[in-house]
Amino acid sequence: MLKISAIISTFLVASTIAVSAFAVDFQQARSQGLVGEKPDGYVAVVSGGGDVQSIVNDVNQKRKAAYQDISQKNHQPLDVVGKLAAEKIITNLAPGEYYQNGSGKWVKK
């Protein structure tokens, strides 16, 4: 699990760089509380619509591809990789950003 955790950390750094083309939109959406992090490693719309949903779809598509790659290389189930990524992402959220707790409610960090 330590190896997977290190790979996920690398992915998170890389994904920050990879989304830089639209990072302003995603980061703004997250910091404005329009999107939040789910415990499965993906993002969802907290409030809003239109462009927010397209940002969510784009981010989730890229994350799924990265999780599948990590999953295959480490022979771990996709959901395990997603959950480990979620733990790291949620830990690193800025104050005021949203994540979904274990009961499915959106809470601010």
N, CA, C and O atoms as a DFTB+ gen file, in Angstrom:
436 C
 N C O
     1  1       0.809      -1.198       0.000
     2  2       0.000       0.000       0.000
     3  2       0.851       1.260       0.000
     4  3       0.439       2.288      -0.537
     5  1       2.038       1.187       0.600
     6  2       2.912       2.356       0.636
     7  2       3.310       2.762      -0.772
     8  3       3.378       3.952      -1.081
     9  1       3.577       1.774      -1.635
    10  2       3.962       2.068      -3.015
    11  2       2.817       2.767      -3.742
    12  3       3.034       3.750      -4.449
    13  1       1.603       2.260      -3.568
    14  2       0.446       2.875      -4.213
    15  2       0.259       4.293      -3.708
    16  3      -0.031       5.203      -4.484
    17  1       0.426       4.479      -2.414
    18  2       0.282       5.815      -1.841
    19  2       1.287       6.781      -2.458
    20  3       0.950       7.929      -2.749
    21  1       2.514       6.321      -2.657
    22  2       3.533       7.173      -3.277
    23  2       3.168       7.482      -4.723
    24  3       3.365       8.603      -5.191
    25  1       2.639       6.489      -5.428
    26  2       2.241       6.699      -6.823
    27  2       1.085       7.686      -6.894
    28  3       1.059       8.553      -7.768
    29  1       0.129       7.557      -5.978
    30  2      -1.000       8.483      -5.970
    31  2      -0.525       9.900      -5.677
    32  3      -1.021      10.859      -6.269
    33  1       0.426      10.034      -4.774
    34  2       0.969      11.365      -4.493
    35  2       1.592      11.956      -5.742
    36  3       1.415      13.140      -6.030
    37  1       2.319      11.139      -6.484
    38  2       2.910      11.590      -7.740
    39  2       1.821      11.987      -8.721
    40  3       1.933      13.003      -9.407
    41  1       0.754      11.170      -8.787
    42  2      -0.363      11.475      -9.674
    43  2      -0.997      12.804      -9.308
    44  3      -1.321      13.600     -10.189
    45  1      -1.178      13.051      -8.020
    46  2      -1.832      14.282      -7.605
    47  2      -1.023      15.501      -8.015
    48  3      -1.583      16.513      -8.436
    49  1       0.295      15.404      -7.893
    50  2       1.139      16.502      -8.343
    51  2       1.014      16.646      -9.855
    52  3       0.870      17.758     -10.363
    53  1       1.068      15.535     -10.569
    54  2       0.976      15.566     -12.029
    55  2      -0.396      16.069     -12.470
    56  3      -0.498      16.819     -13.441
    57  1      -1.448      15.663     -11.766
    58  2      -2.785      16.085     -12.178
    59  2      -2.975      17.579     -11.969
    60  3      -3.720      18.222     -12.710
    61  1      -2.319      18.123     -10.984
    62  2      -2.381      19.564     -10.782
    63  2      -1.754      20.275     -11.970
    64  3      -2.243      21.307     -12.431
    65  1      -0.669      19.701     -12.451
    66  2      -0.012      20.281     -13.623
    67  2      -0.864      20.036     -14.858
    68  3      -1.033      20.929     -15.689
    69  1      -1.410      18.807     -14.981
    70  2      -2.168      18.446     -16.174
    71  2      -3.426      19.289     -16.346
    72  3      -3.834      19.562     -17.474
    73  1      -4.049      19.706     -15.240
    74  2      -5.278      20.481     -15.356
    75  2      -5.004      21.979     -15.405
    76  3      -5.929      22.790     -15.362
    77  1      -3.715      22.340     -15.497
    78  2      -3.406      23.758     -15.464
    79  2      -4.013      24.516     -16.639
    80  3      -4.223      25.725     -16.544
    81  1      -4.299      23.830     -17.748
    82  2      -4.904      24.501     -18.888
    83  2      -6.274      25.063     -18.526
    84  3      -6.691      26.096     -19.050
    85  1      -6.968      24.372     -17.623
    86  2      -8.264      24.870     -17.185
    87  2      -8.294      25.003     -15.674
    88  3      -9.366      25.079     -15.074
    89  1      -7.112      25.030     -15.054
    90  2      -7.031      25.056     -13.594
    91  2      -7.758      26.245     -13.004
    92  3      -8.343      26.137     -11.926
    93  1      -7.733      27.353     -13.674
    94  2      -8.421      28.520     -13.133
    95  2      -9.897      28.198     -12.970
    96  3     -10.484      28.498     -11.930
    97  1     -10.496      27.602     -13.969
    98  2     -11.910      27.260     -13.882
    99  2     -12.183      26.237     -12.781
   100  3     -13.087      26.421     -11.965
   101  1     -11.389      25.147     -12.762
   102  2     -11.610      24.110     -11.761
   103  2     -11.310      24.633     -10.362
   104  3     -12.095      24.426      -9.436
   105  1     -10.183      25.304     -10.210
   106  2      -9.829      25.824      -8.894
   107  2     -10.842      26.859      -8.414
   108  3     -11.207      26.888      -7.239
   109  1     -11.286      27.697      -9.329
   110  2     -12.296      28.691      -8.944
   111  2     -13.593      28.000      -8.545
   112  3     -14.220      28.372      -7.553
   113  1     -13.991      26.997      -9.315
   114  2     -15.222      26.268      -9.004
   115  2     -15.108      25.597      -7.637
   116  3     -16.061      25.600      -6.858
   117  1     -13.942      25.024      -7.349
   118  2     -13.758      24.354      -6.052
   119  2     -13.710      25.371      -4.926
   120  3     -14.345      25.178      -3.889
   121  1     -12.964      26.450      -5.117
   122  2     -12.843      27.444      -4.038
   123  2     -14.143      28.217      -3.806
   124  3     -14.370      28.743      -2.717
   125  1     -14.998      28.285      -4.837
   126  2     -16.290      28.962      -4.689
   127  2     -17.380      28.022      -4.164
   128  3     -18.525      28.434      -3.982
   129  1     -17.017      26.766      -3.924
   130  2     -17.987      25.813      -3.379
   131  2     -18.942      25.257      -4.415
   132  3     -19.992      24.718      -4.063
   133  1     -18.598      25.378      -5.685
   134  2     -19.460      24.852      -6.741
   135  2     -19.232      23.361      -6.952
   136  3     -20.150      22.644      -7.349
   137  1     -18.022      22.891      -6.691
   138  2     -17.698      21.466      -6.807
   139  2     -17.039      21.011      -5.524
   140  3     -16.460      21.804      -4.782
   141  1     -17.140      19.713      -5.281
   142  2     -16.533      19.150      -4.089
   143  2     -15.939      17.785      -4.372
   144  3     -16.198      17.172      -5.407
   145  1     -15.145      17.330      -3.436
   146  2     -14.468      16.036      -3.562
   147  2     -15.299      14.941      -2.915
   148  3     -15.824      15.106      -1.814
   149  1     -15.411      13.816      -3.620
   150  2     -16.166      12.677      -3.103
   151  2     -15.194      11.646      -2.521
   152  3     -14.013      11.652      -2.871
   153  1     -15.671      10.768      -1.644
   154  2     -14.779       9.776      -1.030
   155  2     -14.301       8.686      -1.988
   156  3     -13.466       7.861      -1.617
   157  1     -14.819       8.677      -3.206
   158  2     -14.363       7.677      -4.181
   159  2     -13.246       8.204      -5.089
   160  3     -12.799       7.505      -5.998
   161  1     -12.798       9.444      -4.836
   162  2     -11.695       9.995      -5.618
   163  2     -12.127      10.847      -6.798
   164  3     -11.292      11.301      -7.580
   165  1     -13.414      11.064      -6.929
   166  2     -13.918      11.871      -8.024
   167  2     -14.557      13.146      -7.465
   168  3     -14.743      13.278      -6.255
   169  1     -14.889      14.075      -8.354
   170  2     -15.526      15.319      -7.939
   171  2     -16.982      15.304      -8.386
   172  3     -17.370      14.536      -9.265
   173  1     -17.776      16.167      -7.765
   174  2     -19.187      16.282      -8.117
   175  2     -19.614      17.734      -7.949
   176  3     -18.952      18.522      -7.273
   177  1     -20.713      18.059      -8.568
   178  2     -21.283      19.397      -8.449
   179  2     -21.936      19.526      -7.070
   180  3     -22.756      18.694      -6.684
   181  1     -21.568      20.560      -6.347
   182  2     -22.213      20.859      -5.067
   183  2     -23.387      21.789      -5.320
   184  3     -24.479      21.586      -4.789
   185  1     -23.156      22.809      -6.134
   186  2     -24.213      23.720      -6.553
   187  2     -23.801      24.319      -7.897
   188  3     -22.620      24.339      -8.243
   189  1     -24.755      24.789      -8.622
   190  2     -24.446      25.357      -9.932
   191  2     -24.824      24.394     -11.035
   192  3     -25.439      23.360     -10.778
   193  1     -24.471      24.718     -12.222
   194  2     -24.802      23.879     -13.366
   195  2     -24.036      24.353     -14.578
   196  3     -23.039      25.062     -14.443
   197  1     -24.479      23.978     -15.743
   198  2     -23.855      24.406     -16.987
   199  2     -22.392      24.066     -17.067
   200  3     -22.029      22.892     -17.139
   201  1     -21.539      25.079     -17.054
   202  2     -20.101      24.873     -17.174
   203  2     -19.533      24.055     -16.027
   204  3     -18.548      23.338     -16.203
   205  1     -20.142      24.157     -14.859
   206  2     -19.640      23.425     -13.698
   207  2     -19.705      21.923     -13.970
   208  3     -18.760      21.201     -13.654
   209  1     -20.789      21.450     -14.542
   210  2     -20.907      20.018     -14.830
   211  2     -19.877      19.584     -15.864
   212  3     -19.345      18.478     -15.769
   213  1     -19.588      20.423     -16.840
   214  2     -18.588      20.044     -17.845
   215  2     -17.191      19.999     -17.234
   216  3     -16.373      19.167     -17.626
   217  1     -16.912      20.874     -16.290
   218  2     -15.627      20.829     -15.578
   219  2     -15.524      19.526     -14.791
   220  3     -14.497      18.849     -14.826
   221  1     -16.595      19.182     -14.083
   222  2     -16.630      17.940     -13.299
   223  2     -16.408      16.734     -14.214
   224  3     -15.621      15.845     -13.889
   225  1     -17.091      16.704     -15.341
   226  2     -16.950      15.574     -16.266
   227  2     -15.513      15.450     -16.769
   228  3     -14.973      14.347     -16.858
   229  1     -14.902      16.580     -17.095
   230  2     -13.534      16.570     -17.607
   231  2     -12.551      16.082     -16.544
   232  3     -11.697      15.239     -16.819
   233  1     -12.674      16.610     -15.344
   234  2     -11.770      16.210     -14.261
   235  2     -11.950      14.723     -13.954
   236  3     -10.967      14.000     -13.793
   237  1     -13.194      14.269     -13.874
   238  2     -13.434      12.861     -13.544
   239  2     -12.924      11.917     -14.627
   240  3     -12.425      10.833     -14.324
   241  1     -13.047      12.320     -15.865
   242  2     -12.542      11.492     -16.964
   243  2     -11.024      11.331     -16.854
   244  3     -10.502      10.231     -17.036
   245  1     -10.325      12.414     -16.561
   246  2      -8.866      12.356     -16.434
   247  2      -8.446      11.570     -15.196
   248  3      -7.477      10.812     -15.228
   249  1      -9.186      11.759     -14.109
   250  2      -8.855      11.006     -12.896
   251  2      -9.076       9.511     -13.108
   252  3      -8.259       8.695     -12.680
   253  1     -10.179       9.149     -13.767
   254  2     -10.458       7.729     -13.986
   255  2      -9.349       7.079     -14.805
   256  3      -8.929       5.962     -14.504
   257  1      -8.880       7.760     -15.823
   258  2      -7.795       7.218     -16.641
   259  2      -6.532       7.029     -15.795
   260  3      -5.844       6.016     -15.920
   261  1      -6.236       7.996     -14.946
   262  2      -5.050       7.898     -14.086
   263  2      -5.218       6.782     -13.066
   264  3      -4.281       6.024     -12.815
   265  1      -6.406       6.675     -12.474
   266  2      -6.649       5.613     -11.487
   267  2      -6.549       4.239     -12.130
   268  3      -6.014       3.308     -11.527
   269  1      -7.063       4.102     -13.362
   270  2      -6.984       2.815     -14.057
   271  2      -5.533       2.438     -14.322
   272  3      -5.158       1.272     -14.196
   273  1      -4.727       3.405     -14.683
   274  2      -3.315       3.157     -14.936
   275  2      -2.622       2.693     -13.654
   276  3      -1.883       1.709     -13.661
   277  1      -2.863       3.403     -12.568
   278  2      -2.257       3.039     -11.272
   279  2      -2.763       1.670     -10.837
   280  3      -1.992       0.848     -10.342
   281  1      -4.048       1.426     -11.020
   282  2      -4.656       0.152     -10.637
   283  2      -4.008      -1.021     -11.374
   284  3      -3.667      -2.036     -10.765
   285  1      -3.844      -0.873     -12.667
   286  2      -3.262      -1.956     -13.466
   287  2      -1.796      -2.183     -13.121
   288  3      -1.347      -3.326     -13.034
   289  1      -1.060      -1.116     -12.927
   290  2       0.370      -1.255     -12.628
   291  2       0.619      -1.868     -11.259
   292  3       1.652      -2.502     -11.042
   293  1      -0.318      -1.684     -10.332
   294  2      -0.119      -2.156      -8.959
   295  2      -1.033      -3.304      -8.574
   296  3      -1.046      -3.737      -7.421
   297  1      -1.795      -3.795      -9.536
   298  2      -2.686      -4.933      -9.303
   299  2      -3.594      -4.698      -8.096
   300  3      -3.755      -5.560      -7.232
   301  1      -4.169      -3.526      -8.069
   302  2      -5.101      -3.170      -7.000
   303  2      -6.427      -2.773      -7.636
   304  3      -6.445      -2.219      -8.735
   305  1      -7.532      -3.049      -6.962
   306  2      -8.830      -2.659      -7.519
   307  2      -8.927      -1.147      -7.730
   308  3      -8.350      -0.358      -6.982
   309  1      -9.654      -0.779      -8.744
   310  2      -9.828       0.631      -9.092
   311  2     -10.415       1.431      -7.925
   312  3     -10.001       2.564      -7.676
   313  1     -11.375       0.841      -7.213
   314  2     -12.000       1.582      -6.114
   315  2     -11.031       1.832      -4.962
   316  3     -11.146       2.837      -4.261
   317  1     -10.086       0.928      -4.767
   318  2      -9.078       1.131      -3.713
   319  2      -8.182       2.317      -4.079
   320  3      -7.873       3.153      -3.230
   321  1      -7.775       2.381      -5.322
   322  2      -6.935       3.498      -5.777
   323  2      -7.701       4.814      -5.628
   324  3      -7.146       5.806      -5.157
   325  1      -8.968       4.823      -6.026
   326  2      -9.778       6.035      -5.913
   327  2      -9.926       6.490      -4.466
   328  3      -9.825       7.680      -4.170
   329  1     -10.166       5.539      -3.569
   330  2     -10.324       5.895      -2.154
   331  2      -9.030       6.444      -1.562
   332  3      -9.056       7.398      -0.785
   333  1      -7.895       5.841      -1.931
   334  2      -6.609       6.359      -1.442
   335  2      -6.350       7.765      -1.980
   336  3      -5.855       8.633      -1.261
   337  1      -6.685       7.977      -3.237
   338  2      -6.516       9.312      -3.823
   339  2      -7.417      10.321      -3.110
   340  3      -6.994      11.439      -2.818
   341  1      -8.657       9.922      -2.833
   342  2      -9.602      10.816      -2.155
   343  2      -9.069      11.244      -0.789
   344  3      -9.172      12.411      -0.412
   345  1      -8.499      10.288      -0.053
   346  2      -7.955      10.623       1.268
   347  2      -6.896      11.713       1.150
   348  3      -6.876      12.659       1.937
   349  1      -6.019      11.574       0.163
   350  2      -4.952      12.566      -0.009
   351  2      -5.505      13.903      -0.501
   352  3      -5.092      14.966      -0.038
   353  1      -6.433      13.835      -1.433
   354  2      -7.003      15.079      -1.974
   355  2      -7.734      15.837      -0.873
   356  3      -7.545      17.043      -0.717
   357  1      -8.564      15.141      -0.113
   358  2      -9.357      15.785       0.935
   359  2      -8.445      16.347       2.029
   360  3      -8.695      17.430       2.557
   361  1      -7.405      15.616       2.358
   362  2      -6.444      16.114       3.352
   363  2      -5.835      17.441       2.911
   364  3      -5.565      18.316       3.734
   365  1      -5.626      17.578       1.617
   366  2      -4.952      18.774       1.099
   367  2      -5.906      19.885       0.656
   368  3      -5.451      20.889       0.109
   369  1      -7.205      19.734       0.875
   370  2      -8.135      20.809       0.517
   371  2      -7.862      22.047       1.353
   372  3      -7.430      21.960       2.503
   373  1      -8.118      23.182       0.762
   374  2      -7.980      24.447       1.478
   375  2      -9.208      24.660       2.369
   376  3     -10.283      24.133       2.083
   377  1      -9.047      25.418       3.427
   378  2     -10.209      25.733       4.263
   379  2     -11.325      26.361       3.422
   380  3     -11.079      27.229       2.584
   381  1     -12.549      25.902       3.665
   382  2     -13.703      26.422       2.940
   383  2     -14.096      25.597       1.729
   384  3     -15.186      25.778       1.186
   385  1     -13.208      24.674       1.286
   386  2     -13.543      23.822       0.145
   387  2     -14.376      22.635       0.633
   388  3     -14.264      22.211       1.783
   389  1     -15.207      22.112      -0.260
   390  2     -16.160      21.074       0.118
   391  2     -15.663      19.662      -0.174
   392  3     -14.929      19.420      -1.132
   393  1     -16.089      18.744       0.686
   394  2     -15.921      17.312       0.440
   395  2     -17.154      16.597       0.990
   396  3     -17.872      17.126       1.838
   397  1     -17.376      15.411       0.499
   398  2     -18.528      14.619       0.919
   399  2     -18.087      13.692       2.050
   400  3     -17.116      12.949       1.910
   401  1     -18.807      13.741       3.168
   402  2     -18.434      12.883       4.291
   403  2     -19.008      11.476       4.108
   404  3     -19.649      11.184       3.099
   405  1     -18.773      10.625       5.080
   406  2     -19.193       9.227       4.998
   407  2     -20.682       9.027       4.868
   408  3     -21.123       7.993       4.364
   409  1     -21.477       9.999       5.314
   410  2     -22.934       9.866       5.194
   411  2     -23.463      10.555       3.937
   412  3     -24.674      10.637       3.733
   413  1     -22.553      11.048       3.098
   414  2     -22.961      11.633       1.826
   415  2     -23.295      13.115       1.868
   416  3     -23.759      13.673       0.874
   417  1     -23.067      13.755       2.997
   418  2     -23.350      15.183       3.114
   419  2     -22.119      15.996       2.722
   420  3     -20.983      15.601       2.986
   421  1     -22.370      17.138       2.087
   422  2     -21.288      18.047       1.741
   423  2     -20.922      18.851       2.970
   424  3     -21.786      19.445       3.615
   425  1     -19.636      18.869       3.294
   426  2     -19.150      19.638       4.430
   427  2     -17.958      20.476       3.977
   428  3     -17.223      20.101       3.063
   429  1     -17.787      21.613       4.633
   430  2     -16.631      22.469       4.349
   431  2     -15.459      22.035       5.193
   432  3     -15.616      21.689       6.364
   433  1     -14.303      22.053       4.605
   434  2     -13.103      21.739       5.374
   435  2     -12.755      22.931       6.246
   436  3     -11.772      22.890       6.985
